[in-house]
């Protein structure tokens, strides 16, 4: 992989990282679809007592071993008709919620890896600047369609969460694509 692609990916990663920070801290995009429970303490107590280990929980729940049990599946179907569907991630206490350094480092690493893939793919084309920018935005749409939309389809994530994800991914990759396309389009280093 050439240094040209690595530098383009670094530019893209920085833009994606800054955009993600803005989308989640300045703009309401990162909070779209997220709501607080009516009584947080009651819910937290129920989660502590009802979910003994960290993991992903779905309610009502039917394990694959129970799928062939006709009487269980009948009662499961009846319960699912009247009970709310819950999809939740339970993790151990995080300690100081303001200490986000490990997550920020991992996020930048993810942004760099994604930008490296996008820069490598765009470098393989003979496209001009505008086509490369649109190609990067299209990859953002691809990421959204392949990861956010299935969460809504299978786990009933709300529509506003999907819209927020669409904005975050497409705009992020559009902005990152501008710098990636600009750097990849340079033919000779400029001398001052």
C-alpha positions as CSV (number, residue, x, y, z in Angstrom):
1,X,0.0,0.0,0.0
2,X,1.4,3.3,-1.0
3,X,2.1,6.3,1.3
4,X,-0.3,8.3,-0.8
5,X,-3.2,6.0,0.2
6,X,-2.1,6.0,3.9
7,X,-1.9,9.8,4.0
8,X,-5.3,10.1,2.3
9,X,-6.7,7.6,4.9
10,X,-5.2,9.7,7.7
11,X,-6.9,12.8,6.4
12,X,-10.2,11.0,6.1
13,X,-9.9,9.5,9.6
14,X,-9.3,12.9,11.1
15,X,-12.4,14.4,9.3
16,X,-14.6,11.4,10.3
17,X,-13.4,11.6,13.9
18,X,-14.2,15.4,14.1
19,X,-17.5,14.9,12.3
20,X,-18.5,12.1,14.7
21,X,-17.6,14.3,17.7
22,X,-19.7,17.1,16.3
23,X,-22.6,14.8,15.5
24,X,-22.7,13.4,19.0
25,X,-21.8,16.4,21.1
26,X,-22.9,19.6,19.3
27,X,-25.6,18.4,17.0
28,X,-28.5,16.2,18.1
29,X,-27.7,13.5,15.5
30,X,-26.1,11.1,17.9
31,X,-29.1,11.2,20.2
32,X,-31.8,10.7,17.6
33,X,-34.0,7.8,18.8
34,X,-32.5,7.6,22.3
35,X,-34.8,8.1,25.2
36,X,-34.6,8.1,29.0
37,X,-36.9,5.7,30.9
38,X,-39.6,7.1,33.1
39,X,-37.9,5.9,36.3
40,X,-34.2,5.2,35.7
41,X,-33.5,3.7,39.2
42,X,-36.3,1.1,38.9
43,X,-35.1,0.1,35.5
44,X,-31.4,-0.1,36.6
45,X,-32.4,-2.2,39.7
46,X,-34.4,-4.6,37.4
47,X,-31.4,-4.8,35.0
48,X,-29.0,-5.6,37.9
49,X,-31.3,-8.4,39.3
50,X,-32.5,-9.8,36.0
51,X,-29.4,-9.8,33.9
52,X,-26.6,-11.6,35.8
53,X,-23.9,-11.3,33.2
54,X,-22.9,-8.7,30.7
55,X,-24.3,-9.3,27.2
56,X,-27.1,-8.6,24.8
57,X,-30.6,-9.3,26.0
58,X,-33.8,-9.6,24.1
59,X,-37.3,-9.7,25.6
60,X,-39.5,-11.7,25.2
61,X,-36.8,-14.3,24.5
62,X,-36.9,-17.7,22.8
63,X,-33.6,-19.6,22.5
64,X,-32.9,-21.7,19.4
65,X,-33.3,-24.8,21.6
66,X,-36.9,-23.7,22.3
67,X,-37.9,-23.0,18.7
68,X,-39.0,-26.6,18.1
69,X,-41.1,-26.7,21.4
70,X,-44.5,-26.1,20.0
71,X,-46.2,-25.3,23.4
72,X,-43.3,-22.9,24.3
73,X,-43.5,-21.1,21.0
74,X,-47.2,-20.7,21.3
75,X,-46.9,-19.0,24.7
76,X,-43.9,-17.0,23.4
77,X,-46.0,-15.7,20.5
78,X,-48.9,-14.7,22.8
79,X,-46.5,-12.9,25.1
80,X,-44.8,-11.1,22.1
81,X,-48.2,-9.8,21.0
82,X,-48.8,-7.9,24.2
83,X,-45.4,-7.2,25.8
84,X,-43.0,-4.5,24.6
85,X,-40.0,-5.8,22.7
86,X,-36.7,-5.0,24.5
87,X,-33.2,-5.1,23.0
88,X,-30.6,-4.1,25.5
89,X,-26.8,-4.2,25.9
90,X,-25.7,-4.7,29.5
91,X,-22.1,-4.1,30.5
92,X,-20.2,-3.8,33.8
93,X,-20.1,-0.3,35.4
94,X,-17.9,2.0,33.3
95,X,-16.3,3.9,36.2
96,X,-15.8,7.6,35.4
97,X,-18.1,8.3,32.4
98,X,-16.0,11.4,31.5
99,X,-12.8,9.3,31.0
100,X,-13.4,8.3,27.3
101,X,-9.7,8.0,26.2
102,X,-9.9,4.3,25.4
103,X,-13.1,4.6,23.4
104,X,-11.8,7.7,21.5
105,X,-8.6,5.8,20.6
106,X,-10.6,2.8,19.4
107,X,-13.0,5.1,17.5
108,X,-10.1,6.8,15.7
109,X,-8.7,3.4,14.9
110,X,-12.0,2.4,13.3
111,X,-12.2,5.7,11.4
112,X,-8.6,5.1,10.1
113,X,-9.3,1.5,9.0
114,X,-12.5,2.6,7.2
115,X,-10.7,5.5,5.6
116,X,-7.9,3.2,4.5
117,X,-10.3,0.9,2.8
118,X,-12.1,3.8,1.1
119,X,-8.8,5.4,0.0
120,X,-7.5,2.1,-1.4
121,X,-10.7,1.5,-3.3
122,X,-10.9,5.1,-4.7
123,X,-7.2,5.1,-5.6
124,X,-8.0,2.0,-7.8
125,X,-10.4,4.1,-9.9
126,X,-9.7,6.6,-12.7
127,X,-12.4,8.8,-11.3
128,X,-12.0,12.5,-10.9
129,X,-12.5,14.5,-7.7
130,X,-16.3,14.8,-7.7
131,X,-16.8,11.1,-8.6
132,X,-14.4,10.1,-5.8
133,X,-16.3,12.3,-3.3
134,X,-19.6,10.8,-4.3
135,X,-18.0,7.3,-4.2
136,X,-17.0,7.9,-0.6
137,X,-20.5,9.2,0.3
138,X,-21.9,6.1,-1.5
139,X,-19.7,4.0,0.8
140,X,-21.3,5.8,3.7
141,X,-24.7,4.9,2.4
142,X,-23.5,1.3,2.0
143,X,-22.3,1.2,5.7
144,X,-25.7,2.6,6.8
145,X,-27.7,0.1,4.7
146,X,-25.6,-2.8,5.8
147,X,-25.4,-2.1,9.5
148,X,-28.0,0.5,10.8
149,X,-31.0,-0.6,8.6
150,X,-30.8,-4.3,9.7
151,X,-30.9,-3.2,13.3
152,X,-34.2,-1.5,12.6
153,X,-35.5,-4.5,10.6
154,X,-34.7,-7.1,13.2
155,X,-34.5,-5.3,16.5
156,X,-37.0,-2.5,15.8
157,X,-34.7,0.4,16.3
158,X,-36.8,3.6,15.8
159,X,-37.0,5.5,12.6
160,X,-35.3,8.6,13.9
161,X,-32.4,6.4,15.0
162,X,-32.2,5.2,11.4
163,X,-32.4,8.7,10.0
164,X,-29.6,9.9,12.4
165,X,-27.5,7.0,11.3
166,X,-28.1,7.9,7.7
167,X,-27.0,11.5,8.3
168,X,-24.0,10.6,10.3
169,X,-22.6,8.0,7.9
170,X,-23.4,9.7,4.6
171,X,-22.3,13.2,5.7
172,X,-19.3,11.8,7.5
173,X,-18.1,9.9,4.4
174,X,-18.9,12.8,2.1
175,X,-16.7,15.1,4.2
176,X,-14.0,12.5,4.6
177,X,-14.2,11.8,0.9
178,X,-13.5,15.4,0.1
179,X,-10.1,15.2,1.7
180,X,-9.4,11.7,0.5
181,X,-10.3,12.6,-3.1
182,X,-8.3,15.8,-2.9
183,X,-5.2,14.0,-1.7
184,X,-5.5,11.1,-4.2
185,X,-6.0,13.6,-7.0
186,X,-2.6,15.3,-6.4
187,X,-0.2,14.3,-9.1
188,X,3.0,16.1,-8.0
189,X,4.0,17.5,-4.7
190,X,3.7,21.3,-4.6
191,X,6.8,23.3,-3.8
192,X,6.5,26.6,-2.2
